[in-house]
Amino acid sequence: MMITKKESAKYDSAVAETDPPDPLVTVFDYHERTKHHFHRFANALDALDWASQPCPFRCYQGAPEILLPLPGQDTTPNYEPFFAGQPAALQPLNRSTISAFFYYSLALSAWKSCFGNRWSLRVNPSSGNLHPTECYLIADTIPELSEQPGIYHYFPLRHQLECRASLEQSNWRAITSGLCYDGQLPKGSFLVALTSIHWRESWKYGERAFRYCQHDCGHALAAVRIAAGLMGWQLTLIEGISDSDLARLVGIDRNDDFPSRQEREAPDLLAVVTPGNSELRVRWAPNQIALSDVANGRWQGKANLLSKSHHSWPWIDKVALACYKPETIDLLEGCSQLSDLSYAKIPLEKSNPRVNINAGKIIRQRRSALDMDGETRISKATFYQILSRTLPEQNPRLFAATTWPACVHLGLFVHRVDGVSPGLYLLLRDLAKVEQLQSLMSMDFIWQKPLDCPENLPLYCLHSADTQEVAKILSCHQSIASGGVFSCAMLAEFEQPLRQLGPWCYRRLFWEAGMIGQMLYLEAEAKGIRATGIGCFFDDPVHQLFGLKDRTYQSLYHFTMGGPVEDMRLETLAAYSAAR
Ligand SMILES: Cc1cc2nc3c(=O)[nH]c(=O)nc-3n(C[C@H](O)[C@H](O)[C@H](O)COP(=O)(O)O)c2cc1C
């Protein structure tokens, strides 16, 4: 059931009367307002307006195009050793490796067709397959690709770059000097930026869409981090940058280049990719003159129009503004993460037949399960290994991209794991939070580690029971949450980080959840099953189940994995034809 227009108007005028100037209050209000309740879904249109359906592909018409060659044979490292910490061979930066970087992160992965309809899928998932996330590359000269530094937009439909601006060498040097704590940025480094077109997602999901854009950004961040790792490169988030610097850097603040205000891109994040296996400590050291030079340089291309008409969602604009990130000083001093890198010690099952599969194959075969078979089971060794890959200290391959302490923990509904009794469990991604969570959660929980659970896996059984029905009901009655091997609610420490760091941190909590989701998608594929992200869930009933009474913790994302049921009516076609 959707909220009626009358109800919504009443709420809007009530909000308008007391319009809170404090961005933190706006974020809390937005979060509250976009919860799904048993009796009322978050505000969205009653029916989809197909006439205004946005085009899933942004391109810059008139910008010079650089076609990327499709990689031939898959030479990526094997998945399991790669995630067990085995260093990947260092690849040189050139047109082919830039192509591979995108091919294994944000490119198309297939086309699907059914009854005359055809739609594309991508390496990164997206709520409703709407793909609000756009990606930009900012790089020095790249052998076989460009003789000048430049700013490029990645266009996945054709697996090509569009050159938005060419830069002077001095611009590139000025922008990147000072990024590195420990000296110069190594040669062969480049920058990657992500942005979101909120309209793509709000077209379908209305006000809750801002949350989904942030999940998708987290998935994309994980995807680019992992793809960089395949090349023997490291991708590190530049956490200190302000949104306005980022918008200037990638030209999304150039009003005249965007035909519609509603289709403008919001800045999300900037990361630096460096060659070699050692993690770098980076910071944003903006050179405002260099940024102005870039902004005033010669930009090429105009963004395509995605929809003929638009529905406005003022609360999306409000929360986006409230979450705008200022420049921040990063808190790397005293951060132990970079010196403490260690990989999970959980042994692989010897019988695992997939140990020799290329990571690239797993990454490109990732799909969402449309339904779960309600039968497939996994062993406890597999279960524990999947969970260990979501822990920042045991999976630096992914999580060393960021330096913030883990805020998201997994509330698990275990359905079909041999040797682990069905029930409600908690995986703590930051052990320091155990006492706080014990005091906040239901007094009835037993907090027992399962027998044989590896010592370094902070997994606790809270309550033994068949949780299939409750998992399904809480995930908007979707049976994918009950028919798999397990599903989960990602419970994020919520109020304190927002109060301490600022409202912009709201976005980051969803990114963290999205990164975990991306890892779970890949783990499912690697273990021969399949996963699905679940953005639709009833927020407060989930909190009630765990005994969480206030907004200290909030559930931000659900996830499921299990034996998939294929829809045999769907035909699968290649992502790219040879004659692009
Ligand atoms: C943030 C997010 C939320 C999602 N929510 C749901 C959901 O509630 N139900 C569902 O069936 N699929 C959900 N999905 C799966 C998407 O529909 C799926 O990613 C999209 O259709 C693209 O298909 P692919 O994952 O196979 O590439 C979600 C995916 C993401 C990334």
The ligand as an ORCA input file, in Angstrom:
! r2SCAN-3c Opt
* xyz 0 1
  C      20.611     -1.619     -3.030
  C      19.877     -2.747     -3.700
  C      18.608     -3.081     -3.278
  C      17.933     -4.147     -3.886
  N      16.686     -4.502     -3.426
  C      16.066     -5.582     -3.947
  C      14.833     -6.050     -3.394
  O      14.320     -5.498     -2.411
  N      14.272     -7.137     -3.977
  C      14.831     -7.787     -5.050
  O      14.277     -8.776     -5.535
  N      16.001     -7.355     -5.591
  C      16.630     -6.285     -5.054
  N      17.847     -5.878     -5.564
  C      18.436     -6.545     -6.737
  C      18.301     -5.672     -7.987
  O      16.990     -5.715     -8.435
  C      19.295     -6.151     -9.033
  O      20.592     -5.810     -8.610
  C      19.038     -5.493    -10.393
  O      17.832     -5.921    -10.936
  C      20.154     -5.813    -11.371
  O      20.277     -7.205    -11.542
  P      21.647     -7.952    -11.262
  O      21.950     -7.791     -9.796
  O      21.368     -9.384    -11.623
  O      22.691     -7.302    -12.095
  C      18.536     -4.848     -4.956
  C      19.828     -4.498     -5.360
  C      20.503     -3.473     -4.742
  C      21.902     -3.138     -5.179
*
